[in-house]
Amino acid sequence: MSKDYKAPLFSDHSIDGEIATLNLGPTHPATHGIFQNILKVDGERILSAEPTIGYIHRAFEKIAERRAYYQITTLTDRMNYCSSPINNIGYMMAVEKLAQIKVPKRVDYMRIIMMEMARIADHIICNSVIGVDTGALTGFTYLWQWREKIYDMYEEVSGARLTTNMGRIGGFERDFTPMFHEKIKAFIKEFPAGFREFSSLLERNRIFMDRCIGAGPISAERALEYGFTGPNLRAAGVDYDVRIAEPYSSYNDFDFTIPVGVNGDTYDRFMVRQEEIWQSFYLMKNAYENLPEGDFHANVPEFYLPPKEEVYNNMEALIYQFKIIMGEVPIPVGEVYHAVEGGNGELGFYIISDGGRSPYRLHFRRPCFIYYQAYPEMIVGQVLSDAILTMSSLNVIAGELDA
């Protein structure tokens, strides 16, 4: 090596100390996905942060403009893949709103069951990972089995576990199976004890509380200015929930509590999700125990594949089968926005139809995209270890962020 060689500068120097530039990500699992943050740090203290996104941008909205409406469901799977059924069902309700399709009461309740089950799975992932990022792995191992039991039920309904493609425009592809009924009854009986065990490990754990309280706070005013919704907004003290503000899918048939926090920090976000798991459990339980009789899909043969025996013996059924498979079913001209309470907040679908087989324009309102814009502000002044913890508590999902 030449004696004139000088090592490349990795940091700037200041009078008071050394200001270092660090790349926080894109790595997995440290930043929970492919997020890059360029940090300026003074020792362990974060002075500034500059996020970069788009590493897995897949142009879903442009792809949707070239797909038949029923084929777009598989794109929604891959946004917040921690709670795919909510994405699937929310999109279908937007199309039904545009096409003025009224679904049976049984479909509403079936959707509530699956969406609240998905919310539990989503919050299980978020809160158990917050524990891991504070060094508490045990809670993660206790809780993960319950997410897998939920995925077993997904599989009974849709045949898939992660990217579920669950349901159809107008309802569900099939009714709940006998095995599904067995599995959900077992879940309703066994989950409360299992979840209480997890809660007892962390909720009043002094080390966990010391790590989480004061980490990554945001005020209600700033959260609203950024456009926060969902658990992250409620943790800051604002009791906004789409299921209450704009009821859909017969949610107004049920009473449930909207938990709110005070400080908008990591501990409040954790505790809000803890209580939401209980609320979702009781919603799912009540919907299942009061599941109405009736059809599991609306009377819309232009959207619902007919049984094979009818296709083989009935010309009209064969025509519908062909039109649906080939994506030749037009949607009325119109413009609609429909939102649901996703695992992370208000998940919206804005559709413009020009009367063709595909949307003229489709926009996804992705709550994670909004949260992440506030992330630099939330971690400035914090220590480096709090940056990871804050990201965990925001529950930023890469697929939804980049879409």
C-alpha positions in Angstrom: 0.0 0.0 0.0 1.3 3.4 -0.9 2.5 5.5 2.0 0.5 8.4 0.6 -2.8 6.4 0.9 -5.5 8.0 3.0 -8.5 6.2 4.2 -11.8 7.5 2.9 -13.6 9.9 5.2 -16.6 8.3 6.9 -17.5 11.1 9.1 -17.5 14.9 9.5 -15.7 16.4 12.5 -17.0 19.1 14.8 -15.5 21.1 17.6 -17.5 19.3 20.2 -17.1 15.7 18.9 -17.4 13.5 15.8 -20.5 13.6 13.7 -20.8 10.2 11.9 -22.9 9.4 8.9 -24.5 5.9 9.1 -26.6 3.9 6.8 -29.5 2.4 8.8 -30.7 -0.2 6.3 -31.7 -1.4 3.8 -31.2 -4.7 5.8 -33.5 -7.4 7.1 -34.2 -7.9 9.9 -32.7 -4.7 11.4 -35.0 -2.3 9.6 -37.8 -4.8 9.0 -37.5 -4.6 5.2 -35.8 -2.7 2.5 -35.8 0.8 4.0 -32.7 3.0 3.9 -32.2 5.8 6.4 -29.1 8.0 6.2 -28.4 9.2 9.7 -26.2 11.8 11.2 -25.3 10.8 14.7 -23.3 12.3 17.5 -22.2 9.2 19.4 -25.5 7.3 19.9 -27.7 10.4 19.5 -29.5 10.9 16.2 -29.1 14.5 14.8 -30.9 14.0 11.4 -32.4 11.3 9.3 -33.1 11.1 5.6 -35.3 8.1 4.5 -35.2 6.5 1.0 -38.0 4.2 -0.2 -38.9 2.5 -3.4 -36.6 -0.5 -3.3 -39.5 -2.9 -4.1 -41.8 -0.5 -5.9 -43.8 -2.7 -8.3 -46.2 -0.2 -10.0 -49.3 -1.9 -8.8 -51.5 1.0 -9.7 -50.3 1.1 -13.3 -50.6 -2.7 -13.5 -54.2 -2.5 -12.4 -55.1 -0.3 -15.4 -54.4 -3.3 -17.6 -56.1 -6.0 -15.5 -59.7 -7.1 -15.2 -61.3 -6.0 -12.0 -61.4 -9.4 -10.4 -57.7 -10.0 -11.2 -56.6 -7.0 -9.2 -57.3 -8.7 -5.9 -53.9 -10.5 -6.1 -52.2 -7.1 -6.2 -53.8 -6.1 -3.0 -52.5 -9.2 -1.3 -48.9 -8.0 -1.7 -49.3 -4.6 0.0 -49.8 -5.3 3.7 -49.1 -9.0 3.5 -49.5 -9.3 7.3 -53.2 -8.8 6.9 -54.0 -9.7 3.3 -57.8 -10.5 3.8 -58.5 -6.9 4.8 -56.8 -5.6 1.6 -58.7 -8.2 -0.5 -62.1 -7.5 1.0 -61.6 -3.7 1.1 -60.9 -3.7 -2.6 -63.9 -5.8 -3.4 -66.2 -3.5 -1.4 -64.9 -0.6 -3.4 -65.8 -2.4 -6.7 -69.2 -3.4 -5.3 -69.8 0.2 -4.3 -69.0 1.2 -7.9 -71.1 -1.5 -9.4 -73.9 -1.0 -6.9 -73.9 -4.6 -5.7 -75.7 -5.3 -2.4 -74.3 -8.4 -0.6 -76.2 -10.6 1.8 -76.0 -10.1 5.6 -74.2 -13.4 5.9 -71.4 -12.1 3.6 -71.0 -9.0 5.8 -70.6 -11.1 8.9 -68.2 -13.5 7.2 -66.1 -10.6 6.1 -66.0 -9.2 9.7 -64.8 -12.6 11.0 -62.0 -12.7 8.4 -61.0 -9.1 8.7 -60.8 -9.1 12.5 -58.9 -12.3 12.4 -56.5 -10.6 10.0 -56.2 -7.6 12.4 -55.3 -9.9 15.2 -52.6 -11.6 13.1 -51.2 -8.2 12.0 -51.0 -6.9 15.6 -49.5 -10.2 16.8 -46.6 -9.6 14.3 -46.1 -6.0 15.3 -46.2 -6.4 19.1 -44.2 -9.6 19.2 -41.5 -7.9 17.1 -41.5 -4.9 19.4 -40.6 -7.3 22.1 -37.8 -8.9 20.0 -36.3 -5.4 19.4 -36.1 -4.8 23.1 -34.3 -8.1 23.6 -37.4 -10.1 24.7 -37.6 -13.1 22.3 -39.7 -15.3 24.6 -43.0 -13.4 23.9 -42.5 -13.8 20.2 -42.2 -17.6 20.5 -45.3 -17.7 22.7 -47.4 -15.6 20.3 -46.4 -16.9 16.9 -48.3 -20.1 17.2 -51.6 -18.2 17.3 -50.7 -16.4 14.1 -50.2 -19.8 12.5 -53.6 -21.0 13.8 -55.1 -18.0 12.1 -53.3 -18.9 8.9 -54.7 -22.4 9.1 -58.2 -20.8 9.0 -57.2 -18.6 6.1 -56.2 -21.8 4.3 -59.6 -23.4 4.9 -61.4 -20.4 3.4 -59.1 -19.5 0.5 -56.6 -22.3 0.1 -53.7 -19.9 0.8 -51.9 -18.6 4.0 -50.1 -15.4 3.2 -51.3 -13.9 -0.1 -54.8 -15.1 0.4 -56.8 -13.8 -2.6 -59.7 -14.2 -0.3 -63.3 -13.8 -1.5 -64.8 -12.5 -4.7 -66.7 -9.5 -5.9 -70.1 -10.0 -4.3 -69.0 -12.3 -1.5 -66.9 -15.5 -1.1 -65.9 -18.2 -3.4 -67.2 -20.8 -1.0 -68.9 -21.1 2.3 -67.1 -21.8 5.5 -66.1 -25.5 5.6 -66.8 -27.9 8.5 -63.1 -27.9 9.3 -63.1 -24.1 9.5 -65.9 -24.3 12.0 -63.9 -26.7 14.1 -60.8 -24.5 13.9 -62.5 -21.2 14.8 -64.3 -22.8 17.7 -61.0 -24.1 19.1 -59.4 -20.7 18.5 -62.2 -18.8 20.3 -61.8 -21.2 23.3 -58.0 -21.3 23.5 -56.7 -17.9 22.3 -57.6 -15.7 25.4 -55.4 -17.8 27.8 -52.5 -17.8 25.3 -52.7 -14.0 24.7 -52.9 -13.3 28.4 -49.7 -15.2 28.8 -48.0 -13.0 26.3 -49.4 -9.9 27.9 -48.1 -10.9 31.3 -44.6 -11.1 29.9 -44.4 -7.5 28.6 -47.1 -5.1 29.5 -45.9 -4.4 33.1 -42.3 -5.5 32.5 -40.1 -2.8 33.9 -37.2 -3.3 31.4 -39.7 -3.3 28.5 -41.5 -0.2 29.8 -38.2 1.7 30.3 -37.2 0.8 26.7 -40.5 1.8 25.1 -41.8 4.8 27.1 -40.6 8.0 25.5 -39.3 6.3 22.4 -40.4 7.8 19.1 -43.2 10.1 20.4 -45.5 12.1 18.2 -48.2 14.6 19.3 -51.8 14.3 18.2 -51.5 17.6 16.3 -48.4 16.5 14.3 -49.9 13.1 13.6 -53.0 14.7 12.2 -50.9 17.1 10.1 -49.1 14.1 8.6 -52.4 12.3 7.9 -51.9 9.5 10.5 -54.8 7.0 11.0 -55.2 3.7 12.7 -53.4 2.5 15.8 -50.6 5.1 15.4 -53.0 8.0 15.5 -55.1 6.5 18.3 -51.9 6.1 20.3 -51.5 9.8 20.1 -54.9 10.3 21.6 -57.2 10.7 18.6 -60.1 8.2 18.6 -60.6 7.9 14.8 -61.6 4.5 13.4 -63.0 4.0 10.0 -65.3 1.2 11.3 -67.0 3.9 13.5 -66.7 7.0 11.4 -67.9 5.4 8.1 -69.4 2.0 9.0 -69.3 -0.7 6.4 -70.0 -4.5 6.3 -72.5 -4.3 9.1 -70.0 -3.1 11.7 -72.7 -0.9 13.1 -74.4 -4.1 14.4 -71.7 -4.5 17.0 -70.5 -2.5 20.1 -66.7 -2.2 20.6 -64.3 0.1 22.2 -61.7 2.3 20.5 -58.6 2.3 22.6 -56.5 5.5 22.7 -53.2 6.5 24.2 -51.8 9.8 25.5 -48.2 10.2 24.6 -48.0 8.8 21.1 -44.8 6.9 21.9 -43.8 3.3 21.4 -45.3 2.1 24.6 -48.7 3.7 23.8 -48.6 2.2 20.3 -47.9 -1.2 21.8 -50.7 -0.9 24.4 -53.2 0.3 21.8 -52.6 -2.7 19.7 -52.8 -5.0 22.7 -56.3 -3.7 23.5 -57.3 -3.8 19.8 -56.4 -7.5 19.7 -59.0 -8.1 22.5 -61.6 -5.9 20.7 -61.0 -7.8 17.4 -61.3 -11.1 19.2 -64.7 -10.2 20.7 -65.9 -8.7 17.3 -64.9 -11.9 15.6 -66.4 -14.1 18.3 -69.7 -12.2 18.3 -69.9 -12.2 14.5 -69.3 -15.9 14.4 -71.8 -16.7 17.1 -74.5 -14.6 15.4 -73.6 -15.6 11.8 -76.9 -15.3 9.8 -78.2 -18.0 7.5 -78.3 -17.3 3.8 -76.1 -17.2 0.7 -72.4 -16.6 0.9 -72.4 -14.4 -2.2 -74.7 -11.9 -3.9 -76.8 -12.8 -6.9 -74.4 -11.5 -9.5 -73.7 -14.3 -12.0 -71.5 -11.9 -14.1 -69.0 -11.9 -11.3 -69.4 -15.2 -9.5 -68.2 -18.4 -11.3 -71.0 -20.9 -11.7 -70.7 -24.4 -10.5 -68.9 -26.8 -12.9 -71.9 -29.0 -13.3 -73.9 -26.0 -14.5 -71.1 -25.0 -16.9 -71.1 -28.5 -18.5 -74.9 -28.5 -18.9 -76.2 -24.9 -19.2 -75.3 -22.5 -22.1 -75.9 -19.4 -20.0 -73.5 -20.7 -17.2 -70.9 -21.4 -19.9 -71.1 -17.9 -21.2 -70.7 -16.4 -17.7 -67.8 -18.7 -17.1 -66.1 -17.5 -20.3 -66.7 -13.8 -19.7 -65.4 -14.0 -16.1 -62.3 -16.0 -16.9 -61.5 -13.8 -19.9 -62.1 -10.6 -17.9 -64.8 -9.3 -20.2 -67.2 -8.0 -17.5 -67.5 -4.2 -17.7 -68.1 -2.0 -14.7 -70.5 1.0 -14.9 -68.9 4.4 -15.6 -68.2 6.2 -12.3 -65.8 7.3 -9.6 -65.7 6.0 -6.1 -63.6 6.0 -2.9 -64.0 3.3 -0.3 -61.9 2.9 2.9 -61.7 0.2 5.5 -59.9 0.1 8.8 -56.8 -1.8 7.8 -54.3 -3.4 10.1 -52.3 -0.1 10.0 -55.0 2.4 9.5 -57.3 3.8 6.8 -56.7 1.7 3.7 -58.5 3.4 0.8 -59.3 2.5 -2.8 -60.0 5.2 -5.3 -61.4 3.9 -8.6 -62.3 5.7 -11.8 -64.2 3.6 -14.3 -64.8 4.5 -17.9 -67.1 1.6 -18.4 -64.4 -0.8 -19.6 -63.1 -4.2 -18.4 -60.3 -2.5 -16.4 -60.1 0.6 -14.2 -59.3 3.9 -16.0 -57.5 4.8 -12.8 -56.9 3.0 -9.4 -55.1 4.6 -6.4 -54.3 2.8 -3.2 -54.3 5.0 0.0 -51.5 3.2 1.9 -51.3 4.2 5.6 -47.6 3.0 5.8 -46.6 5.5 3.1 -47.9 8.3 5.3 -46.4 7.1 8.6 -42.9 6.7 7.1 -42.8 10.4 6.2 -43.0 11.3 9.9 -40.3 8.8 10.8 -37.3 11.1 10.6 -39.0 13.7 12.8 -39.9 11.0 15.4 -36.3 9.7 15.8 -34.3 12.9 15.8 -32.9 13.4 19.3 -33.4 9.7 20.1 -30.6 7.2 20.5 -29.8 4.7 17.8 -31.4 1.7 19.4 -34.7 3.7 19.6 -34.7 4.2 15.9 -35.2 0.4 15.3 -37.8 0.3 18.1 -39.8 3.2 16.7 -39.9 1.6 13.3 -41.2 -1.6 14.8 -43.9 0.2 16.6 -45.1 2.1 13.5 -45.5 -1.3 11.9 -44.2 -0.1 8.5 -44.8 -2.9 5.9 -42.5 -2.7 2.9 -45.0 -4.0 0.4 -47.5 -1.4 1.4 -45.0 1.4 1.6 -43.6 1.0 -1.9 -46.6 -0.7 -3.7 
